Amino acid sequence: MTNLLKECKFDCRVSSVINKDTRNYGKQYMFDNSNETCWNSDAGSQQWIMINLEKTCIISGFEIEFQGGFAGKDCYVEIGDNNGSTVIAERFFPKDTNGVQYFVLKNTVTGKSFKLIFNESTDLFGRIIIYRLSICS
């Protein structure tokens, strides 16, 4: 699988950053390939990550690495088209572990936006911690 985020320019937004400390826990750390850095959301539900790709791409799945104890629960992914309409919304079920988890979409989709939504977290306060995120074609 090819990581689209390495081949295509993109913009990322997140629901929150713990204590608004983007310098130490900002969204950019999900894409720096370092096990020393991460995105850490603030407390509360619902948390989300929105990625807008520069161009329309074929999306077959994604991979994500949570910190155990801070994984998403009741999650789904939305993929949108050029018009801002949702093309697909699919549930996924991450494990509460530290390893990289791979999720394959039921059907390959062509889209330009990618949104992960975490309605709950395994953390009592609703925080999500992610070390790595990739979108795959």
N, C-alpha and C positions, 0 to 999 in steps of 0.2 A: 504494500500500500504506500502511496505517495502522500507526504505531508503537504497539503495545499498552502499552509501558512509559511512554508519556506520558499514556495514558488510564486506566490501571489501577494501583492500588497494588500493590507487589511487594516481596518480600524476596530478597536475593541473598547467596549464600555462594560462596566460592572455595576451591580446594584449598590455596593458599598465597599469601603475599606476600613479595617479596624482602626478606630481612633482617628480616622482621616489621615493616617500615616502612609501616604502613597510612596514616600521615599524608601521605606523599609518593607512594605507589604502590598505594593501596587500591582495592578493588572499585568504590567510588563514582565513580571517575574514568572508568569506561566509559560513564557515563550523563550526564556534565556538558556534553556538546557542545563540549568544548574540545580543540583540537589540541595543547595544551601539557601535558595531563595524560594519564595512562594507568594501567591495572592492569598490574603486572609481577609475574609469579609467581616463586617461588623456583626453584632448580635441581631437576631430577629429574622423572621421569615416574611416574606419570600425573598430568596437571593437568586441572582441571575447573572449570566455572562452573555453579551451580545457581540457577535463578530460580523462586520460587514466587509465582504470581499470586494476587491477592486473590479473584478469581472465575474460573470456567471461561470460556475464550475460544476463539474459532476461530483457529487458527494455520496460516498458509499458508507461512511461511518466516522467514528472519532475515537480517540484514546485520551484517557484522563488519569491523573495520579493524584489521589487525595492523601491527606494525612489521616491515618487511622484515628477514629474518634471525632473526626470533623468532616465526614462524608455526607453527600446528599442523600436524602430519602424522598420518596414521592416525586420523582424527577421526570421531566420530559424534554425533548428537543423539538424545536420548531425550525424549519427551513423555509426561507422566503424567496420570492422571485424578484425581478426588476421593478415590479409595480408595488412592492411592499406587501403583497398578499402572502399568506402562509400557504406553502405548497404541501408541507407534510408536518404533522405533529405526532410524535411517537414517544411512548413511555420507555424508560430504561431503568434498570435496577442495579445500581452500583453496590459493591460489597464494602463493608467498613474495614478496609485494609490499606496498607501503605503502598502496595504494588501498582504498576500501570495496569489499567483495565481497558479492554478493547470492546467497543460496541459497534456492531454491524447493523445498518439500517435494513429493514425488511425488504425495501426496494431502493435501488440507486436512484437519486434525485438530482436534477439540475437546479441549482439555486445560487443566490448571491448573498443571502444573509443566513446566519446560523445563531440560534439562541438556545442556551441551556438554562432550564428553569428548575430550581430546587425549592420545592414547597416546604420541605422540612430538612432537618439535619440530624445526624446521630449525636451531635453536641447538644446538651441541654439548653444552651442559649441561642441555638440556631446558626452558629458560625460555620462557615465552609472554608477549608484550607486546601488549595490546589497547587501542586508543584509543577505539573506539566499538563498541557492541553494541546492536542493536534486534531486537525480535521483531515480526513483521508479521502482520496479519490480512488 
